[in-house]
Amino acid sequence: MEHEESVRLITRRGEANYKVKITEAIRNDTVFVPYHFGHEQSINLLTIAALDPMSRMPEFKVCAVQLKKSGNEEEGAINEKEAVLRT
């Protein structure tokens, strides 16, 4: 993966395109996507929707992911949001 490259982030619950931002500010086994984006870019669509039964607060957004380089640059251009990686 290269900085600014378009990738497809895939989970059991769905998939979405993101632009990669490479950083050393996070652990090297971590993919981070801000959760404030809406619509088809919403990372909430790709993670667990469970709520705490008492407080109704969402659980931490943690799940296994697969990253693939976007094969189509137009497909990657749909989403200008960033996934932050450390490699």
BAKEMI-820376 format. One record per residue: residue number from 1; residue in three letters; x, y, z of N, C-alpha, C, CB in turn. Coordinates in steps of 0.001 Angstrom, whole numbers, plus 500000, padded with zeros to 6 digits. Glycine has a CB too. Layout:
<sites>
+-----+-----+--------+--------+--------+--------+--------+--------+--------+--------+--------+--------+--------+--------+
|   n | res |   n_px |   n_py |   n_pz |  ca_px |  ca_py |  ca_pz |   c_px |   c_py |   c_pz |  cb_px |  cb_py |  cb_pz |
+-----+-----+--------+--------+--------+--------+--------+--------+--------+--------+--------+--------+--------+--------+
| NUM | ALA |      X |      Y |      Z |      X |      Y |      Z |      X |      Y |      Z |      X |      Y |      Z |
...
+-----+-----+--------+--------+--------+--------+--------+--------+--------+--------+--------+--------+--------+--------+
</sites>
This chain:
<sites>
+-----+-----+--------+--------+--------+--------+--------+--------+--------+--------+--------+--------+--------+--------+
|   n | res |   n_px |   n_py |   n_pz |  ca_px |  ca_py |  ca_pz |   c_px |   c_py |   c_pz |  cb_px |  cb_py |  cb_pz |
+-----+-----+--------+--------+--------+--------+--------+--------+--------+--------+--------+--------+--------+--------+
|   1 | MET | 500839 | 498825 | 500000 | 500000 | 500000 | 500000 | 500887 | 501242 | 500000 | 499044 | 499996 | 501214 |
|   2 | GLU | 500469 | 502217 | 499241 | 501201 | 503475 | 499133 | 500353 | 504610 | 499708 | 501582 | 503767 | 497655 |
|   3 | HIS | 501031 | 505641 | 500201 | 500349 | 506837 | 500689 | 499502 | 507429 | 499560 | 501375 | 507886 | 501221 |
|   4 | GLU | 498267 | 507801 | 499867 | 497311 | 508395 | 498923 | 496726 | 507395 | 497915 | 497983 | 509514 | 498172 |
|   5 | GLU | 497062 | 506137 | 498031 | 496527 | 505107 | 497138 | 495094 | 504760 | 497537 | 497419 | 503840 | 497167 |
|   6 | SER | 494260 | 504413 | 496582 | 492891 | 503977 | 496858 | 492883 | 502491 | 497182 | 491960 | 504276 | 495656 |
|   7 | VAL | 492189 | 502147 | 498279 | 492069 | 500747 | 498679 | 490616 | 500427 | 498980 | 492958 | 500442 | 499907 |
|   8 | ARG | 490320 | 499154 | 498941 | 489000 | 498655 | 499312 | 489150 | 497985 | 500667 | 488417 | 497659 | 498230 |
|   9 | LEU | 488391 | 498431 | 501662 | 488392 | 497852 | 502994 | 487190 | 496919 | 503070 | 488343 | 498961 | 504116 |
|  10 | ILE | 487434 | 495666 | 503404 | 486394 | 494634 | 503364 | 486269 | 493990 | 504739 | 486714 | 493560 | 502283 |
|  11 | THR | 485021 | 493861 | 505228 | 484736 | 493124 | 506459 | 483602 | 492139 | 506159 | 484352 | 494101 | 507645 |
|  12 | ARG | 483215 | 491346 | 507154 | 482087 | 490414 | 506972 | 480792 | 491158 | 506726 | 481935 | 489507 | 508195 |
|  13 | ARG | 480724 | 492420 | 507103 | 479477 | 493182 | 507037 | 479358 | 494074 | 505814 | 479341 | 494017 | 508256 |
|  14 | GLY | 480452 | 494252 | 505076 | 480398 | 495115 | 503904 | 481775 | 495532 | 503445 | 479567 | 496335 | 504192 |
|  15 | GLU | 481804 | 496503 | 502553 | 483063 | 497006 | 502015 | 482894 | 498431 | 501535 | 483563 | 496117 | 500875 |
|  16 | ALA | 484020 | 499159 | 501499 | 484005 | 500554 | 501054 | 485396 | 500943 | 500588 | 483522 | 501501 | 502188 |
|  17 | ASN | 485464 | 501980 | 499770 | 486735 | 502495 | 499260 | 487230 | 503636 | 500131 | 486590 | 502963 | 497804 |
|  18 | TYR | 488539 | 503669 | 500343 | 489173 | 504728 | 501114 | 490509 | 505082 | 500483 | 489359 | 504303 | 502587 |
|  19 | LYS | 490978 | 506283 | 500777 | 492301 | 506711 | 500361 | 493237 | 506491 | 501547 | 492305 | 508215 | 499885 |
|  20 | VAL | 494390 | 505880 | 501318 | 495322 | 505512 | 502375 | 496144 | 506708 | 502832 | 496241 | 504397 | 501903 |
|  21 | LYS | 496315 | 506809 | 504134 | 497256 | 507750 | 504734 | 498211 | 506914 | 505586 | 496514 | 508869 | 505595 |
|  22 | ILE | 499473 | 506851 | 505204 | 500466 | 506077 | 505938 | 501034 | 506948 | 507056 | 501599 | 505570 | 504990 |
|  23 | THR | 501106 | 506395 | 508272 | 501625 | 507138 | 509417 | 502315 | 506196 | 510392 | 500496 | 507904 | 510124 |
|  24 | GLU | 503208 | 506742 | 511184 | 503820 | 505979 | 512274 | 503155 | 506307 | 513605 | 505327 | 506265 | 512353 |
|  25 | ALA | 502074 | 507081 | 513580 | 501390 | 507525 | 514799 | 500501 | 506446 | 515416 | 500556 | 508746 | 514497 |
|  26 | ILE | 500270 | 505338 | 514701 | 499445 | 504248 | 515236 | 500230 | 502945 | 515157 | 498096 | 504126 | 514458 |
|  27 | ARG | 499738 | 501918 | 515836 | 500407 | 500611 | 515830 | 500475 | 500059 | 514414 | 499673 | 499615 | 516756 |
|  28 | ASN | 501511 | 499252 | 514141 | 501686 | 498730 | 512785 | 500708 | 497621 | 512418 | 503078 | 498223 | 512623 |
|  29 | ASP | 499899 | 497161 | 513352 | 498873 | 496148 | 513040 | 497473 | 496749 | 513045 | 498940 | 494990 | 514046 |
|  30 | THR | 497394 | 498064 | 512832 | 496130 | 498774 | 512980 | 495713 | 499476 | 511701 | 496226 | 499776 | 514101 |
|  31 | VAL | 494431 | 499398 | 511402 | 493800 | 500208 | 510357 | 492791 | 501081 | 511084 | 493112 | 499314 | 509216 |
|  32 | PHE | 492847 | 502373 | 510866 | 491932 | 503298 | 511523 | 491148 | 504065 | 510481 | 492691 | 504263 | 512446 |
|  33 | VAL | 489843 | 504153 | 510652 | 488986 | 504969 | 509794 | 488130 | 505833 | 510711 | 488095 | 504079 | 508835 |
|  34 | PRO | 488162 | 507154 | 510548 | 487288 | 508002 | 511366 | 485829 | 507585 | 511178 | 487474 | 509501 | 510999 |
|  35 | TYR | 485058 | 507629 | 512239 | 483672 | 507140 | 512180 | 482654 | 508250 | 511979 | 483339 | 506390 | 513442 |
|  36 | HIS | 483088 | 509458 | 511674 | 482162 | 510582 | 511518 | 481613 | 510737 | 510103 | 482845 | 511850 | 511918 |
|  37 | PHE | 482071 | 509921 | 509171 | 481611 | 510026 | 507793 | 480260 | 509335 | 507652 | 482645 | 509411 | 506818 |
|  38 | GLY | 479444 | 509825 | 506744 | 478131 | 509235 | 506559 | 478001 | 508495 | 505243 | 477083 | 510293 | 506645 |
|  39 | HIS | 476822 | 508028 | 504999 | 476443 | 507372 | 503755 | 477302 | 506151 | 503473 | 476541 | 508346 | 502602 |
|  40 | GLU | 477688 | 505932 | 502216 | 478427 | 504724 | 501855 | 479844 | 504712 | 502420 | 478481 | 504586 | 500353 |
|  41 | GLN | 480361 | 505859 | 502901 | 481690 | 505897 | 503503 | 481667 | 505580 | 504995 | 482312 | 507255 | 503284 |
|  42 | SER | 480520 | 505385 | 505581 | 480417 | 505185 | 507025 | 481068 | 503870 | 507446 | 478949 | 505208 | 507462 |
|  43 | ILE | 482097 | 503976 | 508281 | 482735 | 502769 | 508800 | 481766 | 501991 | 509678 | 484004 | 503124 | 509592 |
|  44 | ASN | 480752 | 502656 | 510202 | 479745 | 501970 | 511017 | 479029 | 500875 | 510236 | 478728 | 502971 | 511546 |
|  45 | LEU | 478958 | 500993 | 508914 | 478340 | 499959 | 508090 | 479198 | 498699 | 508015 | 478085 | 500492 | 506693 |
|  46 | LEU | 480491 | 498834 | 508350 | 481423 | 497710 | 508225 | 481774 | 497078 | 509561 | 482684 | 498165 | 507546 |
|  47 | THR | 481272 | 497642 | 510663 | 481631 | 497144 | 511990 | 480402 | 496621 | 512729 | 482311 | 498248 | 512810 |
|  48 | ILE | 480636 | 496141 | 513917 | 479588 | 495552 | 514742 | 478630 | 496637 | 515241 | 480205 | 494787 | 515933 |
|  49 | ALA | 477352 | 496375 | 515167 | 476341 | 497359 | 515552 | 475850 | 497176 | 516987 | 475168 | 497282 | 514607 |
|  50 | ALA | 476531 | 496325 | 517762 | 476073 | 496008 | 519122 | 476072 | 497232 | 520040 | 476954 | 494921 | 519726 |
|  51 | LEU | 475069 | 497267 | 520922 | 474965 | 498314 | 521941 | 475027 | 497676 | 523320 | 473654 | 499133 | 521774 |
|  52 | ASP | 475562 | 498427 | 524283 | 475524 | 497975 | 525662 | 474054 | 497898 | 526080 | 476345 | 498933 | 526605 |
|  53 | PRO | 473614 | 496780 | 526658 | 472200 | 496631 | 526986 | 471699 | 497606 | 528048 | 471946 | 495241 | 527445 |
|  54 | MET | 472580 | 498090 | 528902 | 472165 | 499013 | 529961 | 472231 | 500473 | 529507 | 473039 | 498817 | 531197 |
|  55 | SER | 473365 | 500885 | 528985 | 473565 | 502305 | 528648 | 473143 | 502645 | 527227 | 475017 | 502680 | 528837 |
|  56 | ARG | 473036 | 501629 | 526370 | 472715 | 501799 | 524944 | 473841 | 502497 | 524189 | 471420 | 502595 | 524784 |
|  57 | MET | 475028 | 502549 | 524780 | 476195 | 503120 | 524101 | 476764 | 502069 | 523153 | 477281 | 503592 | 525132 |
|  58 | PRO | 477234 | 502481 | 521965 | 477829 | 501518 | 521032 | 479108 | 500916 | 521613 | 478129 | 502192 | 519679 |
|  59 | GLU | 479352 | 499659 | 521281 | 480613 | 499066 | 521709 | 481729 | 499600 | 520829 | 480554 | 497514 | 521650 |
|  60 | PHE | 482966 | 499384 | 521252 | 484096 | 499849 | 520455 | 484006 | 499264 | 519054 | 485438 | 499465 | 521121 |
|  61 | LYS | 484377 | 500065 | 518079 | 484298 | 499646 | 516680 | 485579 | 498908 | 516306 | 484071 | 500868 | 515741 |
|  62 | VAL | 485591 | 497636 | 516608 | 486757 | 496798 | 516359 | 486299 | 495583 | 515565 | 487455 | 496372 | 517696 |
|  63 | CYS | 486992 | 495278 | 514475 | 486686 | 494073 | 513719 | 487851 | 493759 | 512787 | 485367 | 494237 | 512920 |
|  64 | ALA | 487887 | 492535 | 512326 | 488902 | 492121 | 511350 | 488582 | 492755 | 509998 | 488966 | 490562 | 511229 |
|  65 | VAL | 489619 | 493142 | 509280 | 489440 | 493728 | 507959 | 490408 | 493116 | 506970 | 489624 | 495242 | 508010 |
|  66 | GLN | 490052 | 493225 | 505722 | 490932 | 492854 | 504622 | 491078 | 494089 | 503758 | 490374 | 491625 | 503799 |
|  67 | LEU | 492292 | 494379 | 503329 | 492547 | 495517 | 502441 | 492970 | 495013 | 501083 | 493625 | 496451 | 503026 |
|  68 | LYS | 492392 | 495590 | 500047 | 492779 | 495269 | 498679 | 492986 | 496566 | 497924 | 491711 | 494380 | 497980 |
|  69 | LYS | 493982 | 496581 | 497078 | 494164 | 497750 | 496227 | 492956 | 497867 | 495321 | 495481 | 497655 | 495398 |
|  70 | SER | 492472 | 499086 | 495142 | 491348 | 499297 | 494230 | 491840 | 499053 | 492822 | 490747 | 500732 | 494375 |
|  71 | GLY | 491149 | 498184 | 492099 | 491551 | 497869 | 490741 | 491135 | 498928 | 489753 | 490984 | 496558 | 490331 |
|  72 | ASN | 490197 | 499770 | 490154 | 489646 | 500762 | 489261 | 489786 | 502126 | 489931 | 488159 | 500445 | 488910 |
|  73 | GLU | 490553 | 503030 | 489354 | 490761 | 504345 | 489964 | 489460 | 505131 | 490088 | 491767 | 505145 | 489151 |
|  74 | GLU | 488533 | 504943 | 489163 | 487242 | 505616 | 489281 | 486498 | 505111 | 490513 | 486395 | 505397 | 488011 |
|  75 | GLU | 486580 | 503814 | 490760 | 485935 | 503235 | 491935 | 486517 | 503856 | 493204 | 486107 | 501695 | 491953 |
|  76 | GLY | 487841 | 504009 | 493281 | 488483 | 504608 | 494436 | 488128 | 506071 | 494596 | 489969 | 504457 | 494333 |
|  77 | ALA | 487836 | 506753 | 493512 | 487528 | 508179 | 493574 | 486162 | 508459 | 494187 | 487593 | 508777 | 492193 |
|  78 | ILE | 485327 | 507437 | 494314 | 484015 | 507619 | 494923 | 484153 | 508174 | 496328 | 483242 | 506297 | 494949 |
|  79 | ASN | 485203 | 507779 | 497025 | 485364 | 508119 | 498429 | 486679 | 508836 | 498645 | 485288 | 506868 | 499301 |
|  80 | GLU | 486615 | 510063 | 499115 | 487816 | 510832 | 499403 | 488204 | 510742 | 500870 | 487616 | 512278 | 499010 |
|  81 | LYS | 487544 | 509888 | 501646 | 487853 | 509729 | 503056 | 489137 | 508926 | 503196 | 486688 | 509044 | 503806 |
|  82 | GLU | 489745 | 508978 | 504378 | 491034 | 508334 | 504565 | 490966 | 507163 | 505537 | 492040 | 509337 | 505050 |
|  83 | ALA | 491661 | 506105 | 505186 | 491963 | 505031 | 506104 | 493421 | 505231 | 506502 | 491702 | 503603 | 505462 |
|  84 | VAL | 493704 | 505199 | 507779 | 495058 | 505440 | 508256 | 495702 | 504093 | 508545 | 495063 | 506354 | 509524 |
|  85 | LEU | 496874 | 503868 | 507954 | 497592 | 502607 | 508097 | 498983 | 502871 | 508614 | 497650 | 501848 | 506766 |
|  86 | ARG | 499550 | 501861 | 509228 | 500968 | 501902 | 509527 | 501568 | 500637 | 508964 | 501243 | 502041 | 511060 |
|  87 | THR | 502591 | 500792 | 508137 | 503234 | 499628 | 507533 | 504691 | 499584 | 507890 | 503070 | 499637 | 506025 |
+-----+-----+--------+--------+--------+--------+--------+--------+--------+--------+--------+--------+--------+--------+
</sites>
